[in-house]
Amino acid sequence: MNDFFKLVQNENMKIYRRIRTWIMLGFIIALPLMIGFAFLAGGRDAAPSGWFVSWIGTVILSILSAIFTSVTAADCVAGEFSRGTVKLLLIRPWSRSSILLSKLVAVLLFGLLLTALSFVMNLLAGGLFFGLGGDRDGLSYLSDYSPLTYLILLHVYEYIGLIVTASLAFMLSSAFRSSGLSIGLSVFILLSGNTGIVDLLLRAIHRPWIKFVLFPHLNLSTYLSSEQGPVPQYDTTLGFSLAVLAGYFILFNAVSWIVFTRRDVSA
């Protein structure tokens, strides 16, 4: 177990010694403050409450966090091939399964850091510029949730979706030798889901199988304001969405493991 922790530590060092990682973290820190300042510059009436500012920041940063984590995941394995370091990695006394798992754990920890940092900075920005009192203006859809509870659940749900999108990017990273191709495909797939393109296509299809398509279930936050769920034309439950996401998570990581453990690196 101690050897595995060393593997995870080694992968973390690879992530955090890259300049792009600190640029990503800088965006997560600076953007909520910029959003709060933009509302403040527009006048005190521009934002109904500090909670509303925090919510806007959360919506924006959740997309950025997913993109940043997916980019990191997509480069995690494919980058070893692109940089020619994969042979040096595999000659060490660790199994391929342990190496792959350590990379996945490091990526998910990075995503968790981005999510936690997003939560703290959004609360800070809302409280710093407008205060976080009991004002619910602009957040009438909260139903029975308090603003803080809603914000916590929103970040938890976004992180669950982030885990699955990172696993998808990780699978592509294991499948391709080019980190550029892996990153490009991961970002394209992620943006297709987040911009509503897939949702529009699904709305034109009236088939029961669309309940099992991945992308709608990544938007678990719909369960906070509606009991209908994220799938067009079909009512789903939170448990059903979590089960679908768990299925995709297992599938993506199974493919990653099969491809990576059987790949010939002699070329």
C-alpha positions as CSV (number, residue, x, y, z in Angstrom):
1,M,0.0,0.0,0.0
2,N,2.9,2.3,0.8
3,D,4.3,1.7,-2.7
4,F,1.0,2.7,-4.2
5,F,0.9,6.0,-2.3
6,K,4.4,6.7,-3.6
7,L,3.0,6.1,-7.1
8,V,0.1,8.5,-6.5
9,Q,2.6,11.0,-5.1
10,N,4.8,10.6,-8.2
11,E,1.8,11.3,-10.5
12,N,0.8,14.3,-8.4
13,M,4.3,15.7,-8.9
14,K,4.0,15.3,-12.6
15,I,0.7,17.2,-12.6
16,Y,1.7,20.1,-10.3
17,R,5.1,20.8,-11.8
18,R,3.5,21.7,-15.1
19,I,2.9,25.5,-15.7
20,R,-0.5,24.8,-17.2
21,T,-1.7,23.3,-13.9
22,W,-1.0,26.5,-12.0
23,I,-2.6,28.6,-14.8
24,M,-5.7,26.4,-14.4
25,L,-5.7,27.0,-10.6
26,G,-5.2,30.7,-11.2
27,F,-8.4,30.8,-13.3
28,I,-10.3,29.0,-10.6
29,I,-9.1,31.5,-8.1
30,A,-9.4,34.7,-10.1
31,L,-12.7,34.1,-12.1
32,P,-15.1,34.3,-9.1
33,L,-13.5,37.5,-8.0
34,M,-13.8,38.9,-11.5
35,I,-17.5,37.9,-11.7
36,G,-18.2,39.6,-8.3
37,F,-16.4,42.7,-9.4
38,A,-18.3,42.8,-12.7
39,F,-21.6,42.7,-10.8
40,L,-20.4,45.3,-8.4
41,A,-19.3,47.6,-11.3
42,G,-22.8,47.2,-12.7
43,G,-24.3,48.6,-9.5
44,R,-25.7,47.1,-6.4
45,D,-28.9,46.1,-8.3
46,A,-27.0,44.1,-10.9
47,A,-26.9,41.1,-8.6
48,P,-29.9,40.2,-6.4
49,S,-27.7,38.7,-3.7
50,G,-24.3,37.4,-2.8
51,W,-25.7,33.9,-3.1
52,F,-26.7,34.6,-6.7
53,V,-23.1,35.7,-7.5
54,S,-21.9,32.5,-5.9
55,W,-24.3,30.5,-8.0
56,I,-23.3,32.2,-11.3
57,G,-19.6,31.5,-10.4
58,T,-20.4,27.9,-9.7
59,V,-22.1,27.3,-13.0
60,I,-19.2,28.8,-14.9
61,L,-16.4,27.2,-12.9
62,S,-18.1,23.7,-13.0
63,I,-17.6,23.7,-16.8
64,L,-14.0,25.0,-16.5
65,S,-13.2,22.5,-13.8
66,A,-14.5,19.6,-16.0
67,I,-12.5,20.9,-19.0
68,F,-9.3,21.3,-16.9
69,T,-9.6,17.9,-15.3
70,S,-10.4,16.3,-18.7
71,V,-7.3,17.9,-20.3
72,T,-5.2,16.6,-17.4
73,A,-6.7,13.2,-17.7
74,A,-6.4,13.1,-21.5
75,D,-2.6,13.9,-21.2
76,C,-2.0,11.5,-18.3
77,V,-1.3,8.3,-20.3
78,A,-1.0,9.5,-23.8
79,G,1.5,12.2,-22.7
80,E,3.9,9.4,-21.6
81,F,3.9,8.1,-25.1
82,S,4.2,11.5,-26.7
83,R,7.1,12.4,-24.5
84,G,8.7,9.0,-24.8
85,T,8.8,8.3,-21.1
86,V,6.4,5.3,-21.0
87,K,9.3,2.8,-21.2
88,L,11.0,4.3,-18.2
89,L,7.7,4.2,-16.3
90,L,7.0,0.5,-17.1
91,I,10.5,-0.8,-16.3
92,R,9.9,0.1,-12.7
93,P,8.8,-2.7,-10.3
94,W,5.1,-1.9,-10.4
95,S,2.4,-3.6,-12.3
96,R,0.7,-1.8,-15.2
97,S,-2.6,-1.9,-13.3
98,S,-1.0,-0.1,-10.3
99,I,0.4,2.5,-12.6
100,L,-2.9,3.1,-14.3
101,L,-4.8,3.3,-11.1
102,S,-2.3,5.8,-9.5
103,K,-2.8,8.0,-12.6
104,L,-6.6,7.9,-12.3
105,V,-6.5,8.6,-8.5
106,A,-4.1,11.6,-9.1
107,V,-6.5,13.0,-11.8
108,L,-9.6,12.6,-9.6
109,L,-7.7,14.3,-6.7
110,F,-6.9,17.2,-9.0
111,G,-10.5,17.4,-9.9
112,L,-11.5,17.4,-6.3
113,L,-9.1,20.2,-5.6
114,L,-10.6,22.3,-8.4
115,T,-14.1,21.6,-7.1
116,A,-13.2,22.5,-3.5
117,L,-11.3,25.6,-4.6
118,S,-14.3,26.6,-6.7
119,F,-16.6,26.3,-3.7
120,V,-14.4,28.4,-1.4
121,M,-13.8,31.1,-4.0
122,N,-17.4,31.4,-5.0
123,L,-18.5,31.8,-1.4
124,L,-15.7,34.3,-0.8
125,A,-16.6,36.3,-3.9
126,G,-20.3,36.4,-3.1
127,G,-19.7,37.3,0.5
128,L,-16.9,39.9,-0.2
129,F,-18.9,41.9,-2.7
130,F,-22.5,41.5,-1.6
131,G,-22.6,39.6,1.7
132,L,-24.1,36.2,2.4
133,G,-27.2,37.0,4.4
134,G,-30.5,35.2,4.3
135,D,-31.5,36.9,1.0
136,R,-32.8,34.4,-1.6
137,D,-33.5,36.9,-4.3
138,G,-32.7,35.5,-7.7
139,L,-32.7,32.0,-6.3
140,S,-36.5,31.3,-6.1
141,Y,-35.9,27.8,-7.5
142,L,-34.2,26.7,-4.3
143,S,-37.4,25.1,-3.0
144,D,-36.7,23.8,0.5
145,Y,-33.0,24.1,0.3
146,S,-31.1,26.9,2.1
147,P,-28.6,28.8,-0.2
148,L,-25.6,27.2,1.4
149,T,-27.0,23.7,1.3
150,Y,-27.9,24.2,-2.4
151,L,-24.4,25.4,-3.2
152,I,-22.8,22.4,-1.4
153,L,-25.1,19.9,-3.2
154,L,-24.4,21.6,-6.5
155,H,-20.7,21.2,-6.1
156,V,-21.1,17.6,-5.0
157,Y,-23.2,16.8,-8.0
158,E,-20.9,18.6,-10.3
159,Y,-17.9,16.6,-9.0
160,I,-19.7,13.3,-9.6
161,G,-20.2,14.3,-13.2
162,L,-16.6,15.4,-13.3
163,I,-15.5,12.0,-12.2
164,V,-17.2,10.4,-15.2
165,T,-16.0,12.9,-17.7
166,A,-12.5,12.5,-16.4
167,S,-12.8,8.8,-16.8
168,L,-13.9,9.2,-20.4
169,A,-10.9,11.4,-21.1
170,F,-8.7,8.9,-19.3
171,M,-10.0,6.1,-21.5
172,L,-9.1,8.2,-24.6
173,S,-5.7,8.9,-23.2
174,S,-5.1,5.1,-22.8
175,A,-6.4,4.4,-26.3
176,F,-4.2,6.9,-28.2
177,R,-0.5,7.6,-28.3
178,S,-1.0,11.3,-29.1
179,S,-1.8,13.6,-26.2
180,G,-3.0,16.3,-28.6
181,L,-5.5,13.9,-30.1
182,S,-6.7,12.7,-26.7
183,I,-7.1,16.2,-25.4
184,G,-8.9,17.5,-28.5
185,L,-11.4,14.6,-28.5
186,S,-12.0,14.9,-24.8
187,V,-12.7,18.7,-25.0
188,F,-14.9,18.2,-28.0
189,I,-17.0,15.5,-26.4
190,L,-17.3,17.5,-23.2
191,L,-18.3,20.7,-24.9
192,S,-20.8,18.9,-27.1
193,G,-22.5,17.7,-23.9
194,N,-22.3,20.9,-21.9
195,T,-23.4,23.3,-24.7
196,G,-26.7,21.4,-25.2
197,I,-26.0,20.0,-28.6
198,V,-26.5,16.5,-27.5
199,D,-29.6,17.5,-25.5
200,L,-31.2,19.1,-28.6
201,L,-30.5,15.9,-30.6
202,L,-32.1,13.8,-27.9
203,R,-35.2,15.9,-27.8
204,A,-35.9,14.9,-31.4
205,I,-35.7,11.2,-30.5
206,H,-38.6,9.4,-28.8
207,R,-37.0,6.1,-27.8
208,P,-36.7,4.6,-24.4
209,W,-33.0,4.0,-24.8
210,I,-32.2,7.7,-24.6
211,K,-32.5,7.3,-20.8
212,F,-29.2,5.5,-20.9
213,V,-27.3,8.1,-22.9
214,L,-24.4,9.5,-20.8
215,F,-24.5,13.3,-21.3
216,P,-27.9,14.2,-19.8
217,H,-27.1,12.4,-16.6
218,L,-24.0,14.5,-16.1
219,N,-26.3,17.4,-15.2
220,L,-27.4,16.0,-11.9
221,S,-28.1,19.6,-10.6
222,T,-31.5,19.4,-12.4
223,Y,-32.6,17.2,-9.4
224,L,-32.1,20.2,-7.1
225,S,-34.8,22.3,-8.8
226,S,-37.0,19.6,-10.5
227,E,-38.1,16.1,-9.8
228,Q,-38.3,15.4,-13.5
229,G,-34.6,14.8,-14.1
230,P,-32.2,15.7,-16.9
231,V,-33.4,13.3,-19.6
232,P,-35.7,14.9,-22.2
233,Q,-39.3,13.4,-22.4
234,Y,-38.6,10.9,-19.6
235,D,-38.8,11.2,-15.9
236,T,-35.8,9.7,-14.0
237,T,-34.7,9.6,-10.4
238,L,-31.4,10.6,-8.9
239,G,-30.7,6.9,-8.1
240,F,-31.3,6.0,-11.7
241,S,-28.9,8.7,-12.9
242,L,-26.2,7.7,-10.4
243,A,-26.6,4.1,-11.6
244,V,-26.1,5.1,-15.2
245,L,-23.1,7.2,-14.4
246,A,-21.6,4.3,-12.3
247,G,-22.1,2.0,-15.3
248,Y,-20.2,4.4,-17.6
249,F,-17.5,4.9,-15.0
250,I,-16.9,1.1,-14.8
251,L,-17.0,0.8,-18.6
252,F,-14.6,3.6,-19.3
253,N,-12.1,2.3,-16.7
254,A,-12.4,-1.3,-17.9
255,V,-11.6,-0.2,-21.4
256,S,-8.6,1.9,-20.1
257,W,-7.3,-1.1,-18.2
258,I,-7.7,-3.6,-21.1
259,V,-6.0,-1.2,-23.6
260,F,-3.1,-0.1,-21.3
261,T,-2.3,-3.6,-19.9
262,R,-2.2,-5.2,-23.3
263,R,-0.4,-2.4,-25.2
264,D,2.9,-3.1,-26.9
265,V,5.3,-0.3,-26.0
266,S,8.4,-1.8,-27.7
267,A,7.8,0.4,-30.8
